[in-house]
Amino acid sequence: MRSPHDSARASRRRLILRVVTAGLGTAAATALLAPTVSADTRARGTAATDQVATDQVVTDQAALTTTAARTTVIARPAGAGVTASASGLDYVAMGSSFASGPGIPPLQTSPGASACGRSANNYASLVSRDLGANLSDATCGGATTANVLTTSQNGQPPQISAVTADTRIVTVTIGGNDVNYLGSIGTYSCQTSGGSNCGSVDRNAIDQTFGELAGRIENVVNAVHGAAPQARVYLVDYFTILPDSGVCSGVPLTDDQASYERGIASRLAAVTVTAANATGATLVDLAGASHGHDACAATPWVEKYTVAAGRTSYHPNEAGMRAAASLVESALASTGVTTSGAITSGIPGKCVDIANSGTANGTVVQLYTCNGTAAQKWTVAPGAGGAIRALGGCLDVAGAATANGALVELWSCNGGANQRWVARPDGSLLNPQSGRCLDDPGFSTADWTRLQIWDCNGGANQAWALPG
């Protein structure tokens, strides 16, 4: 919502200070009157932003564009435990290179990440940061259904070992390597562009495997359900690589080769639908959504055969992974894993609000009269805790601070402990890292009151009703 002029805001803050001095103490009173430091100059903390010791440890995303040294993301090793203070859904990602994201910087630093081409910006990592989930990313380039279920790969155990009884959501992109999808299109592109040692394509073997593939994918879903009976499984199919007709520069295929590869893509999508229907898994139709974003499109989600150094032929790019993450998040919402709406205060008629509907890092989060706007529409995972997200950012304790009076703000979702929240039985919202609760200073009823964290006390100024 639009705030008043700075002079009016300063007067209001002085009034609040006079009202609540006895309850807040000197440090918090100072925090209330202190000018807001810009997002460009304020330090974002130390260990909590460089390496947050939770299930998914990520580098502050703003720093990725300004500090070359901060370029790694550390994912929890598959199957490793979650710290007692962690909140959020336990999330396992399984699948092949279209899930792991080779060529998309930066790499994760989890075991096997380099050999598997596992990007810190693959769709599972993006979803995890947005949800504040506890990610075990077992995805690996070249994986087949056998590598998910029974066969180790690149020194890593079968991917299903990452799934435990505590797992609640699982995404799977698998089957393409069983039918040599990327191998065949790469071989044909090599041959047509005059390459050497290109290999050959065994179409008969591919046809034979297609007859078994739906059952193989069904076995993957059933294995997840066996290990994690409460988990929801989301089958994310493969990006569309080729346009509906023709090809373009950088995609060296004959008409026959291109037609054959389109056939593999459509058959792969069809068997994934079959497997989802047979097992009750949720289909995430990435193949359909990526039509018009093929390698030849004006806004491609996948690379061409001819790529820049460090990139991977015919594989997803950053835009594709962001789009895939958005589709997964839509599927989570449609299946009730997440829900969106207002966070209402224990003080009647007031909601948690993003000032001026801003989206920039450091935007003030405040108390404001409930009005149903997007600035008050927050996405949460009911009963699970984790991130609280709106307008593309997350509810964040500024600077990863833990002291009474630390202010909250909107910040790019990064999976940090200062962006984790747990709803308690008394209606309060606990930030486990600080051990303190989201707080409306001095029981204020005034619009534009900036929210903070404070010792949990069960008061109406710390009571928040989440959507759902």
N, C-alpha and C positions, 0 to 999 in steps of 0.2 A: 504494500500500500504506500501511497505517497506520504512522506513525513513532512512536518512543518519545517520552517527555516531553522538554521543552526541556533539562532539566539533563543527561539522558543524551546528547542530541544535541551539546550544548556540549562534553561530555567527549570524545566521539568526534572532534569537529573538532579539539580540542587535540591528541589522539593522532595524527591524520593530519598535523597541522602538524609535530609533532616528527619523524615518520617522513620527511617529504618536504621539510624546510626547505632542505636542500642543493640539491635539484633545482628548487625553485620560486622561491626568492629572496624578498626582502622584500615586493615588491608583491603577488605571488600569495598569499603567506602571509597578508597583511593581508586580501586578498579572501576567503580561506577563513573567517577568523574574524569578519569583519564581519557584523553582523546584517542580515538580509534587509530591505530597504526595501519598504514596501507598494506595491502597484500603483497606489494612489490618489495617493501622494506622490512616487514616483520619476519623475524626468524621463526621457523616452523618447528623448533624443538630439535632434540638430538636423536637419541636412540629410537624414540617412538616414531619418527618419520623416516629415518634411514633404514632401520631394520626393526619392524614391529614384530615382537615375538608372539605371533599368533599363528593359526593354521595357514593363513596366506599372508606372507610378509612381503610388502611391496614398497618400492621407492616412491616418495611423494611425486605425483605426476607433474606438478608444476615444475619441480626441480629437474625433471627429465629434460626439459627444454632449455634450462639455463645452466646446469652443472653437469659437465661431461662425465665427471667421476661417478655420478650417482645414476647408474644405468642398469642395475640388476634387480631382478625380482626373485625372491626365495620362496618356493612353494614347499609345504610340508611333505616329507617323503611319504609315499603311498603307504597307508596303514599305520602311520605314526600317531601317537596320542595327541589329544587336544588338552591344553592347559586348563586347570580348574576354573580360571577366571574368564575363559573364552565364552562368547555367546555366539549365536547364529547357527544356521543350518549346517549340518555336515554334508558336504557336496563332493562327489567323486565324478571325475571326467575320464572317459575311456574313448579310445578310438585311434584312428590313423592320422596321417599328416594333415588332412583337411580339418582336423581338430587340434593338432599340436601346433601348427603354424610355423613351419620352417621358413626362414628368410625374413621374418617379421621381428625387428629388434624391439627390446633387448631379449636375450635368452633368460629363461629362469636359471637359477643355480641349484635346483633340486637334483638329487641323484639321477643320472641318466638324461638330464635335460639336453645337454649338448649332443649326445649321440642320437637322441630322439627328435631333435629340432623343435624343442618345446618352448614356445614363445611366452614371455610374460604378458603379451597382449593378444593371446589367442582368445577365442570366445569364452572359454571357461574362466579364464583369469578376469576378463572384463565383467562377466556376470558375478563372479565371486566378490569383486570389489564393490559392485553396486549393491549387493545383498548384505555385505558384511558376513559372508559365509565362510566356513572352514573347508578350504579346498584341498583335496588330494588329487593331483593331476597326474594320471598314469598314461596319458596319450603319448603315442610314439609313431613317428613316420615309418611307413612300411608295414604297419601292423595289419594282421589278418584276424579273422574270428578266432583262429587257433591261438594267436598271441594274447587275445583277451582271456581265453578260457584255460588253456593247458600248457602253452609253450612260452618259455622265457625269450626275451629279445633284448639285445644290447646290454646284457648283464642285469636286466630287470626281470622280476618275476612276472608271471601272467597278470594282466591288468586287473582281473577280478579280485586279486588279493587285496586291493585297496578298499574294497567294499566290506563294511563291518555291520554289525547289528544296529549301530548308531546312525548309519548313513540314511539320509532322508531324501536327497535328490541325486540322480545319476543321469548324465548326458552321454550319449553314445553316437559316434559317427564311424561306421564300420561297414565292410563289405567290398569296398572298391578294390582293395588289393587282392581279395579272393578271386576276382574276375579280371585282374590285370588292367584296370581302367587307366590309371596313370602310366603304367608301363607300356601299354599298347599305343596310347596317343603320343607318348614320347618317342617310341620306336618309329612310328609312322612319320613323325615330324623330322626325326633325324634322317630317315631315308629320303624324304622328299626334298630336304634342304641340302642333300649331297654329302651328308656326314658319313663317317666310317664306323665300322664295328657297331652298327645300330641294333643288331639282333633281329629277331623275327617275332611275329604275332601268331599264336596258335589259336585260331578261331574255334576250332572244335573243342579244345580244352575249356575255353571260356564258356561256350554253350553248355557243356556238360556241367560246369560248376554252377551256372545260373540255375540249373534244375535243383540244386541243393541249397542255394544261398538263403532263401527265406527261412528254411529250417535252421540254418546255422545262426542267423541273427536272432531267431526265436530262442535258441539255446542260450544266447548271451543274456537276453532279458530274463529268462527263467532262472539263470544262475544268479542274477542280481536279486531277484525276489527270494531265492532260497537263502542267500546270505543276509539280506536286509528286508524282512517282510514288510516293513513300514515305508520303504523307499518308493518314490515315484520315478519312473524311468521315462526319459525323453529321447526318442530316436531322431537325431538331427541328420537329415540326408545330405547329399553332396551338392556343392555349388555347381551351377550350370557353367560349363567352360566355353561352349561354342554357341554362336548365334543360330537361330532357327534355320537359316540358309546361308550358304556361302561362307567364306573365311576372309581374312584380311592380312595385311603385311604383318609379319612376325608370327603368323600361325600357318606354317607350311604343311598343308594337307591337301591331297587330291579330293575331288568330289566324293569318290568312293570311300576314302578313308574317313572323311568328315562325317559322311552318312553313317558309317559303321560306328563311329565314336558316339554320335548322337543316339544310336540304338542302345549302346551300352548304358549311357546315362539314363535313358527312359526306362530300361529294364531294371536298373539298379534302384531307381526311385520307386518302381512298382513293387519290387520285392520288399523294400523297406515298409511300404504301406501294408503289405500282406503280413509282415512280421508284427507290426504295431497292432493291427486288428486282431491277430491271433493271441496276443499276449496281454492286451490291455495297456500297452505303452502309449504314450502321447507322441504323435508325429509332429515334428517341427519341419515344415515344408520349405526348407532352404532352397531346394532345387527349383520350386515354383517361384519363390520370392526373388531369386537371382536371375530369372529371365529378364533380358534387357540390361543386365550387368555382367555379361560374358566378357571374354578376353578381348573381343573386338569392339565393345561398346564404348560410348563416350565417357561413361562413369563405370569403369570395370571394377568388379569385386575380386577378380582373379588375374594373374599375370599371363602374358603371352608365352610362347615357347622361347622367344628371344627376350632375355631379361637383363637388367643391370646387374653388376657384380653384387653378390650377396643375396640376391633374390632367387626364388625357386620357380622353375617353369611350371605353368598351368596350376599354380597354387594360390590360395587366398592372399589378398593384401590386407592392409589395415582397415580400409573401408569395408571390405567383405567381412572381416571378423567383428567389426562393430555392428554391422547389420545382422550377423548371425546372433550376436549377443542380445540384440534387441528382440529378435524373434523368440529366443529362448525365454527372455523375461516376459514377453507377452504370453507364452505358453504357461509359465509359472503363475501368472495372474489368472488365466482362464481356468486353471485347475485348482485355484484356491490356495496355492502356496503363498502367494503374496496378495495383498489387498491395498487399496488406496483410498484416501479420504482425509478429513480434517482430524487434527489432534486437538481436542477440546480441553480447556482448563477446568480445574475444580472451581474456579471463579466463574460464575455463570456468564455466558455470552462471549467468552474470550477463547481465542485459538492461537496456536503456534503459527507464526506468519513470517514470510521472507520479505524484508523491507523492499518496497518498490518493485516487487517481483523480480529482483535482481538475480543474475546468474553468475556473477563474477566471484572468484575466490575472495573470501573475507566479507561477503555480504552479511549484514546484520540479520540475526534471527530474533524475533521480538514477540511480545504479546500484542494481539490486535483483535478488534471486534470480528467475530466469525462472519464471513461473507461468501464462502463457497468458491473463491477464485483459485486459480492454479497456484498462487503463492501460499495457499493453505492446504494443498493436496499432497499428502505425504504417503509414500509407499513403504509398507512394513511387511514382515513375515510374522503373522500372528502366532504368539506362543513360543516363537523361536529366538527372538532377539536378533541382534545384528545391526545393520545399518538402517537409518531412517532417511529416506531419500525424497527430494522434490526438485523440480526444475533442473534436473541433470546433476545435482550435487547432493552432498550428504551433510547431515547434522553433525557438527564437528566442534570439539572443545579446542579453542584457539591455542595454537602453539603446543598442543599435547600437554597442557598444564593440568595439574591435579589439585591445586589449592582452592579453598573456598573463594568464591568470587570470580573464578575464571569464566570468561565469557564464551558463549557459543555462537557459531556462525555457520554459513554455508561454505563448503569446500569440496573440491573435486573428490569423488569417492576413491579412496585408496586402500581400504581394508584395514586401516590403522586402529589401534586400541582406543584412540580418542574419538573414533567414529562408531564405537560399539555401544549399544544400549540394551538394557533388559527391563521389561515391564515387570514390576513387583506386585504382589497381591493387594497392596494398599493403593495401587494406582500410580505410584511414583515410577520414574524412569531412571534407572541406575546406570551410570557409566562405570563398568567394572574396573577399568584402569585406575580411576581416581577414588573409587569407593563412594562417590558423591552423586547426588541426584539433580536432575534438571529442575531449576528453581526460578520462580517469579519473585524478584527481590521485594521484600517487605509487603507481600500480599497486594501488590499494586493492581489497580483496576484500570490504569491509564493505558490507552493505546500508545504504541511506540516504546513500551518498556522493554529494554533489552534483557534477554534471558541469560542465565548463568548456571554454574553448578554450585551446590552447597551441601553441607552435611544433611543426610536424609533425616527428615523429621516427621513425616506423615501428615504434614499440613496441607490445606487446600491449595496453597500456592505451589505444591509439588505433586498435585494430583492431575494426571493427564489421561484422558480416554483416547486410546488408539483406534484407528478405523478397523472395522471388522470385529 
